[in-house]
Every structure is written in C-alpha cells, then in structure tokens.
Amino acid sequence: MARVSVTYEDHIARVTLTRGDKMNALDDAMVDAILEAGAEVAASDARVVVLSGEGKSFCAGLDLASFAKMGQVDPESWLMERSHDDANRMQEVAMIWRRVPVPVIAALQGAVYGGGLQLALGADIRIAHPDTKMAVMEMKWGLVPDMGGMALLPRLMRSDVLRQLTYTAAPVGAEQAERWGLVTSVDTDPLAAALTLAADIAGRSPSAMRAAKRLIDVAERAGREDVLLSESREQVALIGKPDQMEVIAAQMQGRKPAFK
C-alpha cells in the first residue's frame, strides 16, 4: 500500500501521508516514501508544498515494529553513515523539507510525536488543530531525538523549554506549543488554512520566494558577514529580472502577477 501521495494543483504540491489507519506511523516503507516525495517536489516547478497526514493524526512517530528492529541491527551501521549530505537516512525525513527550495507548510492534527514531530519541524511553517498533541517522545523509550530535532528545535524555542520537553517526553497541546515556538498558528481547519496560505505564497514571485528561503537558511546558520553578503548576492540576482519586473507591472496595473 502506498504510504505517501503527491499531487499538484495551481503550483501547490500536496504531500499527504496515507497510512492514516496506523496514525501515519513511520516504518521503513514510510521513510522511503517521504524521502522520494521530498526529492520529487524539490525537482518540480511547484512554488510551495503543503505537508499533511490522513486520518486522526499527522504522524505518531516510529511504529512499534521499528522499535523492535533496533535490537536486531548494529546502530552504528545505519546511524553514523552520512547518506544524504550532512544527514543520515532517518534525519533526512525532516531535513529534506529544509532542502526543498520552496516554502513547506505542515498541517497538523492529532498526535505529532517523536519522529512525527521532527518531520513537522522540517517544514517552514506549522499550522495545528487546537486538539493537536506534540511531544519530544524519545525519552519514553530511553532514547534521544535523532531525526534532525536537535538541529531544528534550538532555533525555535528557549533552552529550558527544550530541555523540559526532551527530559520528560510529556505531550503538550497546540496552544502551549504555539507559545513555546513549536507551532506557527492554531486553526480549527489546519489543512484549509495551510492551503489558503499556500495559495498566497504561490501567487508571489517564484524566484524571490526561493531566494528568501535560501537567505533565511543562511541567516539562521552563518555569521553576520556571511549573512550581509548573502543579502546582497540574492538581491542582485532578483532586481530587474523578469519575475521582479512582472511584480512591478502587476502592482502598477492593479492585477495579479502572471509569472512565466
């Protein structure tokens, strides 16, 4: 059975986890499908991605069979290899969405635990249903986050909150998650809200949007000198080019831009 579906409409790529009967829990097939979907949309001409999960939960983390397999293999052999640039295969489940060159919006509901939370963290923006529960769940199993969480969480929240969530594995509701930085906004229909936001993004300059995502990534990782240089470099590549000129023309003529 397919684990992930990918569809395109109006320059929006919709990536949907389709293992809803299992709370979209991550098994080997799901991991492979997520990585394939990320690679596909990255190579497409989509201007924005909406990432969601069918059923009651976005993603409840690793399934129990995956935990059982952990004791049967040498963890160093499958965790230490950098198979995807700076990440291993499991870390890439989250990090591939940061590598996708356009904005990624995650629509969240139900359980967003462990690996599911880290998958959601890979998105640029997270919109959650009020009943969503989120947890850094690994400590429940005597483990630590290892799917990109520690590369992403410190950019979103205070150190004391991160430590509490990691040490306790306690789930938090959507409103608390929003206050703590895990969630961008809360909405009673997160998928509809994500699609509305995606439509707005898809209507803006595609080249400027990709430049903005690259620039924010540099700004979060690099020193001031590199950030200032990147600002200038990205702007030089945009000013006077077709997308920017179409934005100006559309503004002057009171119409929506039509990008080629």
C-alpha positions in Angstrom: 0.0 0.0 0.0 1.2 3.5 -0.9 2.5 5.4 2.1 2.5 8.9 0.6 0.6 10.7 -2.2 1.9 13.7 -4.1 -0.4 15.8 -6.2 -0.1 19.2 -7.9 -2.6 22.0 -8.5 -2.1 25.7 -9.1 1.6 25.5 -8.4 0.9 23.9 -5.0 2.4 20.4 -4.3 0.3 18.5 -1.8 2.3 15.8 0.0 0.0 13.6 2.1 0.9 10.7 4.5 -1.6 8.0 3.7 -1.1 5.5 6.5 -4.0 7.0 8.4 -5.2 3.7 9.9 -1.8 3.5 11.7 -1.7 7.1 12.7 0.8 7.6 9.9 3.5 5.9 12.0 6.9 5.7 10.4 8.1 2.3 9.1 10.8 1.7 6.5 8.4 2.0 3.6 7.0 5.3 5.0 10.5 6.7 5.4 11.4 5.7 1.8 8.1 7.3 0.6 8.7 10.5 2.4 12.2 10.8 1.0 11.0 10.1 -2.5 8.2 12.6 -2.2 10.7 15.3 -1.0 13.0 14.6 -3.9 10.1 14.7 -6.3 8.7 18.1 -5.2 12.2 19.6 -5.0 12.7 18.8 -8.6 9.3 20.0 -9.7 8.2 23.5 -10.6 5.9 23.7 -7.5 6.1 27.1 -5.7 5.0 25.8 -2.3 4.4 22.5 -0.6 1.6 21.5 1.8 2.5 18.5 4.0 -0.3 16.7 5.8 -1.4 13.4 7.1 -4.6 11.5 6.6 -6.8 10.3 9.4 -6.8 11.3 13.1 -3.1 12.1 13.4 -0.4 13.8 11.4 2.3 11.3 12.5 2.6 9.4 15.8 6.3 8.7 15.3 8.1 5.3 14.7 5.8 2.3 14.7 6.4 -0.5 17.2 7.9 -2.9 14.7 10.6 -0.3 14.0 11.5 -0.2 17.7 11.7 -4.0 17.8 14.2 -3.9 14.9 16.5 -1.6 16.8 17.8 -4.5 18.9 18.5 -6.7 15.9 20.9 -4.4 14.0 24.2 -2.6 14.7 23.0 1.0 15.3 26.4 2.4 14.2 26.0 0.9 10.7 22.8 2.7 9.9 23.0 5.9 12.0 26.6 7.1 11.5 26.6 7.0 7.7 26.0 10.4 6.2 23.9 9.2 3.3 22.2 12.5 2.5 24.7 15.3 2.5 25.1 16.1 6.2 22.4 13.7 7.4 21.7 10.0 7.7 18.6 8.4 6.2 16.4 8.9 9.2 17.5 12.5 9.8 16.7 13.3 6.1 13.0 12.6 6.9 12.9 16.1 8.5 15.9 17.8 6.8 14.8 17.1 3.2 12.0 19.6 3.7 14.6 22.2 4.6 16.4 21.3 1.4 13.3 21.6 -0.7 13.9 25.0 -2.3 10.4 26.4 -1.8 8.3 27.0 1.4 6.8 24.0 3.1 3.7 24.3 5.2 2.7 21.5 7.6 -1.0 21.0 8.6 -1.1 19.1 11.9 -3.7 17.2 13.8 -3.9 14.6 16.5 -0.6 13.0 17.6 2.6 14.6 16.4 5.1 12.6 18.4 8.8 11.8 18.2 9.8 11.2 14.6 6.5 12.8 13.6 7.3 16.0 15.4 10.7 16.1 13.8 9.1 15.6 10.4 6.9 18.6 11.1 9.9 20.6 12.2 11.3 20.3 8.8 8.5 22.4 7.4 8.9 26.2 7.3 5.5 26.8 8.9 3.3 24.6 11.1 -0.5 25.1 11.5 -2.1 22.9 14.1 -5.6 21.9 15.1 -6.5 23.0 18.7 -6.6 19.3 19.7 -3.1 18.5 18.4 -0.7 17.0 20.9 3.0 17.3 20.3 5.9 15.6 22.1 9.6 15.1 22.0 8.8 11.4 22.7 12.2 9.7 22.6 12.9 9.7 26.3 9.9 7.4 26.8 11.9 4.7 25.0 15.2 5.5 26.6 16.4 7.4 23.6 17.2 11.0 22.4 15.9 12.9 19.4 17.9 11.8 16.4 15.9 12.7 13.3 17.0 16.2 13.0 15.2 17.5 16.0 18.3 18.9 17.7 19.3 20.7 14.5 15.9 22.4 14.4 14.5 22.8 17.9 17.1 25.1 19.4 16.2 27.7 16.7 12.5 27.6 17.7 12.4 27.7 21.5 14.2 28.6 24.7 16.7 26.2 26.1 14.8 25.5 29.3 11.6 24.6 27.4 13.6 22.4 25.0 15.2 20.6 28.0 11.9 20.1 29.7 10.3 18.6 26.6 13.3 16.4 26.0 13.7 15.2 29.5 10.1 14.4 30.2 8.6 13.3 26.8 5.4 14.9 28.0 2.9 15.8 25.3 1.8 19.5 25.1 -1.3 20.9 23.5 -1.4 23.1 20.4 -1.8 26.4 22.3 1.1 25.7 24.6 3.1 24.5 21.6 2.4 27.8 19.8 3.6 29.8 22.9 6.7 27.8 23.0 7.5 28.1 19.3 6.7 24.6 18.1 3.6 25.8 16.2 3.2 28.8 14.0 -0.5 29.2 14.4 -3.6 27.2 15.6 -6.7 26.7 13.4 -9.8 24.6 13.6 -9.1 23.5 10.0 -5.4 23.4 9.6 -5.4 21.9 6.1 -7.7 24.6 4.8 -5.6 27.3 6.5 -2.4 25.7 5.0 -3.9 25.7 1.5 -5.0 29.3 1.8 -1.6 30.4 2.9 0.0 28.2 0.1 -2.2 30.0 -2.5 -0.9 33.3 -1.3 2.7 32.2 -1.5 2.2 30.6 -4.9 1.0 33.9 -6.2 4.2 35.7 -5.3 7.5 35.9 -7.2 8.8 32.3 -7.5 12.4 33.4 -7.8 12.1 35.8 -4.8 10.4 33.1 -2.7 13.3 30.6 -3.4 15.8 33.3 -2.6 14.0 34.1 0.6 14.2 30.5 1.8 17.9 30.3 0.9 18.6 33.6 2.7 16.7 32.6 5.9 18.7 29.4 6.0 22.0 31.3 5.8 20.7 33.8 8.4 20.0 31.0 10.8 23.4 29.4 10.5 26.0 31.9 9.4 27.8 34.8 10.9 26.9 38.5 10.3 29.4 39.0 7.5 28.2 36.0 5.5 24.5 37.0 6.1 25.1 40.5 4.9 26.9 39.3 1.8 24.1 36.8 1.1 21.5 39.5 1.3 23.4 41.5 -1.4 24.0 38.4 -3.6 20.4 37.3 -3.5 19.1 40.8 -4.2 21.4 41.3 -7.2 20.0 38.1 -8.7 16.4 39.5 -8.4 16.5 43.2 -9.2 15.3 43.9 -12.7 14.8 40.3 -13.6 11.6 39.0 -15.3 9.8 37.9 -12.1 10.5 41.2 -10.3 9.5 43.3 -13.4 6.2 41.3 -13.6 5.6 42.1 -9.9 6.1 45.8 -10.5 3.9 45.8 -13.6 1.1 43.9 -11.8 1.3 46.4 -8.9 1.1 49.3 -11.2 -1.8 47.8 -13.2 -3.8 46.6 -10.2 -3.8 42.9 -11.2 -2.4 39.6 -10.1 1.1 38.9 -11.5 1.4 36.1 -14.1 4.9 34.5 -13.9 6.3 32.6 -16.8 
